[in-house]
């Protein structure tokens, strides 16, 4: 038996970008900064999120840069050929199944534009 489950809590590093595809699907992408438990001086780890359909719309409407979110999803490795070099490139991202909005409206207003994670 194998499992591919990721649970993270972090702050949005950017405002979500939403795309409406010709197929009728909705795609939302943004990244989150997740602090490590070890030392406060450590730099956060960054994860790119891929969110689809109704959850994508919710993210686009309610998540802003600095918002605290919890996510549950699976790790996905995107791969493509670089247009300039022709080399194969890969990038990990998290395909989100569940999104929890953990920032209150008051906190969201005070965090907008903040670069502190």
C-alpha positions, -999 to 999 in steps of 0.1 A, spaced: 0 0 0 13 35 -8 -1 69 1 5 103 -14 -10 127 11 4 162 20 -9 184 49 5 219 52 -3 251 70 13 283 57 9 318 45 1 327 9 31 343 -7 11 358 -35 -24 366 -45 -40 336 -62 -40 335 -100 -71 321 -116 -76 307 -151 -109 297 -168 -101 269 -192 -119 263 -225 -130 229 -211 -150 247 -184 -125 238 -157 -112 264 -133 -76 265 -122 -61 285 -94 -24 287 -85 -4 304 -57 24 295 -34 26 293 4 55 297 28 57 271 55 79 276 85 99 248 100 95 238 136 132 240 143 144 276 145 127 308 139 157 321 119 153 293 93 139 305 60 104 291 52 99 263 27 79 274 -4 53 252 -21 33 259 -53 -3 249 -50 -27 238 -78 -64 240 -70 -93 231 -93 -129 240 -98 -151 252 -69 -122 252 -45 -102 272 -70 -130 299 -70 -131 300 -32 -93 304 -31 -94 332 -57 -122 350 -38 -109 347 -2 -71 341 -2 -49 371 -3 -11 375 1 -3 368 37 -35 348 44 -30 317 66 -43 286 49 -43 249 56 -43 225 27 -46 187 22 -36 173 -11 -11 152 -30 24 158 -43 26 160 -81 57 164 -102 52 185 -134 76 178 -162 82 196 -195 109 203 -221 126 237 -218 118 257 -249 152 273 -250 175 244 -242 153 214 -250 163 199 -216 137 181 -195 126 201 -165 106 191 -135 89 210 -106 71 197 -76 37 211 -67 8 202 -44 -26 194 -60 -50 206 -33 -81 186 -25 -91 205 7 -85 241 15 -91 256 50 -92 294 53 -75 300 87 -72 338 86 -100 359 100 -113 389 80 -96 412 105 -62 394 102 -65 393 64 -69 431 63 -39 436 86 -17 411 66 -24 424 32 8 436 17 29 421 45 61 403 35 67 387 69 61 350 70 
